[in-house]
């Protein structure tokens, strides 16, 4: 086992072993090699070979997933904003599913809707709709005359500059590949047939992602990786590969999630390619809760270090402007039991709530809150039999007091002392309130502040 200098992953199987541990910590041992890993302030490191690794990054002061970047020397590829309609094409190859067209078509349609909804909700503050999303499956027994392959080749013809192609190989078993293009996409179709269909008449793809156990095994030979780069150079601005040597061992979950989040980031924040990948890794990282778990954030950082990126020319998009309008309302518009708010939400013609609509809703809610406090004040002042219970309810909403009353520290003497102090404070507050001529549970400052925010309270 190699030693680490504190900022790199060095063991070849550490990603797989850590993912196993996170998914099933009871039956898998934690990789002990990660204990001395520390965050590195540099956001990313340019590496030259697959044997090197990028540095971990910091996310909110904690160790975060690394991003592996391999850059080609600058050359003539352009990364200008593309004007043509983009296609985001996902291919699930060596796909196994119950016989019949319906399950496959349902899967393809559901996946497309999910990804499209995520992007639309992230980019609701723009008018961007210059892309299509498609998922196509290729069964293990498909050949070049199959309807599945014909459907794929038709969509491949629609790939334009700025499009993205992601190939997910669902075969867990590793097959020896002497030439990378001999990778089987089904029992009868090879990667070569796919690569031949990727045209570059008007410019390169934005991304080409390949996720396969067999391909990762082949790329452990640097010569095969070099040959593959030569075959696709000029066809794509970026190649994305897994950091994991056996990504299918975890069903490609990390890779799929990362790709979807990268798509969302490119539409939501714009900027450079490396910013999209940084964003997507952080999103996946934050999904795995390490609180009260046997694994740590270092384990999470390793498991979510998902991509190795070979950059020929880094694509970029304009930074997205901030818009105060809401996200799209969708087919099932939100409703509530308050008619005044519903009248705004359900107003005819609203595709989304613009700033003015949101402002109207905010005013209506503020008015309701003010009226509720006014009613409680009136009840508190006029109905003396309710004062004690209202006072207790309001006091219990104070997080500091509630925490002191219900969460005593380990030291019992300290706990008893703190409770006595809190109880004395509560009694004094009740005594002060009872001595006032005007008995308002909601103070004048709160009421005045709220009243100032609404029209005609």
Buried (B, 14 or more C-beta within 10 A) or exposed (E): EEEBEEBBBBBEEBBBBBBBBBBEBEEBEBBEBBEEBEBBEEEBBEBEEBEEBBBBBBBEEBBBBBBBBBBEEEEEBEBEEBEEEBBBBBBBBBBEBEEEEEEBEEBBEEBBEEBBEBBBBBBBBBEBEEBBBBBBBBBBEBEEEBEBBEBBBEBBEEBBBBBBBBBBBBBBEBBEBEBBBBBBBBEBBBBBBBBEBBEEEEBBBBBBBBBBBBBBBBBEBEEBBEEBBEBBBBBBBBBBBBBBBBBBBBEBBBBBBBBBBBBBBBBBBBBBBBBBBBBBBBBBBEEBEBEEEEBBBBBBBBBBBBBBBBBBBBBBBEEBEEEEBBEBBEEEEEEEEBEBBBEBBEEEEBEBBEEEBBEBBEBBBBBBEBEEBBEBBEEBBEEEEEBEEBBEEBBEEEEEBEEBBEEBEEEEEEBEEBBEEBEEEBEEBBEEBEEEEEBBBBEEEEBEEBBEEBEEE
